[in-house]
Amino acid sequence: MTENENMTPEDQAPPDEKLLEAPDERITRLEQELQEMRDKWLRAEAEMANLRARTKRDVEDARLYAVQKFAKDVVEAAENLKRGIDSLPKKDEDEPELVTKLRDGFEGIERAFVGMLERNGITRTDPTGAAFDANLHQAMAEQESADHPAGTVLQAWSQTWQLNGRLLRPAMVVVSKAPAQN
């Protein structure tokens, strides 16, 4: 038996065909690996973009709302100042000049205080006359009213306070309800 008789048909193929077949398989394998690496790279890039966006949003939220606890305390002081002003006797032409000056002084302090709060993102809203919104109002009582549609805020015991659009404190309100049917 000669050496050529023990060879398989692949071994007997001319050397050029054998060399061409291996590089094609290798190229195919390398192209598959390249595609897998490209997919991994794209996923990693997308994950990094998501992480950057999430981090940016978290930093922005921390900047906007870091003072939330402090803001709640300051809002309480503003509400107390307003209650104090409201408890003063109604303005009267015959009242002593001292009472008029005190009232005007307290009202000026309140305006300046609320202005400072607004410059720092803390806003108040009077809900009187608005539709009741459970996200912004806390119903303290209901009152029958033929003059207002059911669910209208008739009276606000306190204002709605927000910090950069986020609720700090809901308004305590009296809400209208339909009159009883007799």
RODO-2510 file (C-alpha; in nm, 4 decimals, decimal comma):
residues 182
     n   res          X          Y          Z
     1     m     0,0000     0,0000     0,0000
     2     t     0,1399     0,3325    -0,0953
     3     e     0,1275     0,6475     0,1037
     4     n    -0,1417     0,8021    -0,1197
     5     e    -0,3768     0,5067    -0,0688
     6     n    -0,4007     0,5632     0,3122
     7     m    -0,5026     0,9281     0,2719
     8     t    -0,8586     1,0506     0,3018
     9     p    -1,0169     1,2436     0,0156
    10     e    -0,9485     1,5714     0,2050
    11     d    -0,5858     1,4785     0,2415
    12     q    -0,5714     1,3995    -0,1289
    13     a    -0,7223     1,7368    -0,2237
    14     p    -0,4788     1,9777    -0,3752
    15     p    -0,3060     2,1866    -0,1072
    16     d    -0,4682     2,5122    -0,2352
    17     e    -0,8254     2,3910    -0,1563
    18     k    -0,7254     2,2758     0,1935
    19     l    -0,5699     2,6146     0,2721
    20     l    -0,8747     2,8049     0,1408
    21     e    -1,1250     2,6065     0,3468
    22     a    -0,9618     2,6722     0,6866
    23     p    -0,9409     3,0510     0,6431
    24     d    -1,3132     3,0662     0,5481
    25     e    -1,4078     2,8851     0,8679
    26     r    -1,1747     3,1060     1,0676
    27     i    -1,3150     3,4225     0,9101
    28     t    -1,6698     3,3079     0,9890
    29     r    -1,5745     3,2334     1,3486
    30     l    -1,3960     3,5694     1,3843
    31     e    -1,6959     3,7544     1,2356
    32     q    -1,9233     3,5835     1,4900
    33     e    -1,6895     3,6821     1,7733
    34     l    -1,6758     4,0372     1,6387
    35     q    -2,0570     4,0549     1,6332
    36     e    -2,0763     3,9196     1,9905
    37     m    -1,8209     4,1765     2,1082
    38     r    -2,0053     4,4559     1,9238
    39     d    -2,3325     4,3511     2,0962
    40     k    -2,1616     4,3458     2,4371
    41     w    -2,0059     4,6853     2,3711
    42     l    -2,3396     4,8368     2,2636
    43     r    -2,5120     4,6969     2,5739
    44     a    -2,2349     4,8364     2,7946
    45     e    -2,2634     5,1779     2,6271
    46     a    -2,6413     5,1781     2,6749
    47     e    -2,6019     5,0805     3,0404
    48     m    -2,3491     5,3609     3,0936
    49     a    -2,5845     5,6133     2,9290
    50     n    -2,8664     5,4951     3,1576
    51     l    -2,6387     5,5171     3,4604
    52     r    -2,5318     5,8708     3,3684
    53     a    -2,8950     5,9782     3,3229
    54     r    -3,0008     5,8146     3,6510
    55     t    -2,7112     5,9747     3,8387
    56     k    -2,7864     6,3159     3,6892
    57     r    -3,1536     6,2818     3,7906
    58     d    -3,0572     6,1718     4,1439
    59     v    -2,8160     6,4640     4,1842
    60     e    -3,0797     6,7078     4,0580
    61     d    -3,3418     6,5639     4,2973
    62     a    -3,0957     6,5869     4,5855
    63     r    -3,0236     6,9488     4,4978
    64     l    -3,3924     7,0405     4,4670
    65     y    -3,5280     6,8486     4,7647
    66     a    -3,2390     6,8277     5,0136
    67     v    -3,3989     7,1023     5,2204
    68     q    -3,7406     6,9374     5,2332
    69     k    -3,7363     6,8735     5,6102
    70     f    -3,6164     7,2274     5,6776
    71     a    -3,8771     7,3649     5,4353
    72     k    -4,1576     7,1871     5,6261
    73     d    -4,0429     7,3554     5,9477
    74     v    -4,0209     7,6968     5,7783
    75     v    -4,3693     7,6506     5,6307
    76     e    -4,4994     7,5841     5,9808
    77     a    -4,3495     7,9171     6,0930
    78     a    -4,5108     8,0942     5,7957
    79     e    -4,8495     7,9405     5,8816
    80     n    -4,8146     8,0505     6,2450
    81     l    -4,7262     8,4041     6,1357
    82     k    -5,0356     8,4121     5,9122
    83     r    -5,2549     8,2798     6,1960
    84     g    -5,1156     8,5502     6,4229
    85     i    -5,1988     8,8216     6,1700
    86     d    -5,5478     8,6772     6,1174
    87     s    -5,6096     8,6797     6,4932
    88     l    -5,5581     9,0565     6,5144
    89     p    -5,8782     9,2601     6,5378
    90     k    -6,0191     9,3680     6,2031
    91     k    -5,8959     9,7022     6,0759
    92     d    -6,1002     9,9873     6,2155
    93     e    -6,0769    10,3608     6,1460
    94     d    -6,0955    10,4404     6,5177
    95     e    -5,8238    10,1948     6,6250
    96     p    -5,5138    10,3255     6,7965
    97     e    -5,2248    10,4140     6,5656
    98     l    -5,0033    10,1614     6,7452
    99     v    -5,2328     9,8703     6,6485
   100     t    -5,2367     9,9893     6,2857
   101     k    -4,8561    10,0075     6,2801
   102     l    -4,8230     9,6638     6,4394
   103     r    -5,0656     9,5092     6,1872
   104     d    -4,8892     9,6763     5,8929
   105     g    -4,5499     9,5684     6,0286
   106     f    -4,6551     9,2060     6,0715
   107     e    -4,8136     9,2006     5,7243
   108     g    -4,4907     9,3424     5,5775
   109     i    -4,2862     9,0771     5,7573
   110     e    -4,5181     8,8066     5,6255
   111     r    -4,4937     8,9371     5,2654
   112     a    -4,1130     8,9473     5,2865
   113     f    -4,1004     8,6014     5,4458
   114     v    -4,3264     8,4443     5,1816
   115     g    -4,1280     8,6240     4,9069
   116     m    -3,8049     8,4734     5,0425
   117     l    -3,9670     8,1289     5,0466
   118     e    -4,0852     8,1690     4,6853
   119     r    -3,7356     8,2704     4,5697
   120     n    -3,6160     7,9414     4,7165
   121     g    -3,8790     7,7227     4,5470
   122     i    -4,1345     7,7074     4,8297
   123     t    -4,4783     7,8169     4,7109
   124     r    -4,8198     7,8385     4,8700
   125     t    -5,1561     7,8156     4,7001
   126     d    -5,4961     7,9132     4,8333
   127     p    -5,7354     7,6369     4,7246
   128     t    -6,0559     7,8273     4,8088
   129     g    -6,3008     7,7897     4,5191
   130     a    -6,0983     7,5154     4,3472
   131     a    -6,2081     7,1578     4,2951
   132     f    -6,1000     6,9253     4,5768
   133     d    -5,7796     6,7374     4,4867
   134     a    -5,6800     6,4602     4,7282
   135     n    -5,3181     6,5004     4,6149
   136     l    -5,3089     6,8628     4,7360
   137     h    -5,5879     6,8950     4,9932
   138     q    -5,6894     6,7273     5,3147
   139     a    -6,0654     6,7412     5,3734
   140     m    -6,1309     6,8355     5,7334
   141     a    -6,5072     6,8754     5,6989
   142     e    -6,7933     6,8683     5,4491
   143     q    -7,0604     7,1345     5,4266
   144     e    -7,3825     7,1284     5,2306
   145     s    -7,4006     7,3980     4,9638
   146     a    -7,6564     7,4698     4,6963
   147     d    -7,4362     7,7505     4,5599
   148     h    -7,1312     7,5349     4,4762
   149     p    -7,0921     7,2027     4,2954
   150     a    -7,0108     6,9058     4,5169
   151     g    -6,6363     6,8681     4,5706
   152     t    -6,5563     7,2420     4,5701
   153     v    -6,3273     7,3809     4,8392
   154     l    -6,5445     7,6257     5,0338
   155     q    -6,2898     7,7284     5,2937
   156     a    -5,9189     7,6714     5,3486
   157     w    -5,7992     7,6448     5,7068
   158     s    -5,4415     7,6364     5,5747
   159     q    -5,2727     7,6721     5,2366
   160     t    -5,1155     7,4120     5,0067
   161     w    -4,7360     7,4335     5,0319
   162     q    -4,4993     7,2878     4,7711
   163     l    -4,1226     7,2695     4,7280
   164     n    -4,0274     7,2864     4,3596
   165     g    -4,3594     7,1275     4,2664
   166     r    -4,3435     6,8530     4,5317
   167     l    -4,6083     6,8633     4,8048
   168     l    -4,4721     6,9709     5,1420
   169     r    -4,7985     7,0164     5,3215
   170     p    -5,1572     6,9710     5,1995
   171     a    -5,4161     7,2406     5,2570
   172     m    -5,6698     7,1645     5,5268
   173     v    -6,0055     7,2409     5,3671
   174     v    -6,3834     7,2359     5,4026
   175     v    -6,5430     7,0736     5,0969
   176     s    -6,8933     7,1274     4,9622
   177     k    -7,1444     6,8486     4,9279
   178     a    -7,4860     6,8383     4,7677
   179     p    -7,7732     6,9453     4,9938
   180     a    -7,9785     6,6675     5,1446
   181     q    -8,2854     6,5723     4,9413
   182     n    -8,6088     6,6038     5,1437
***
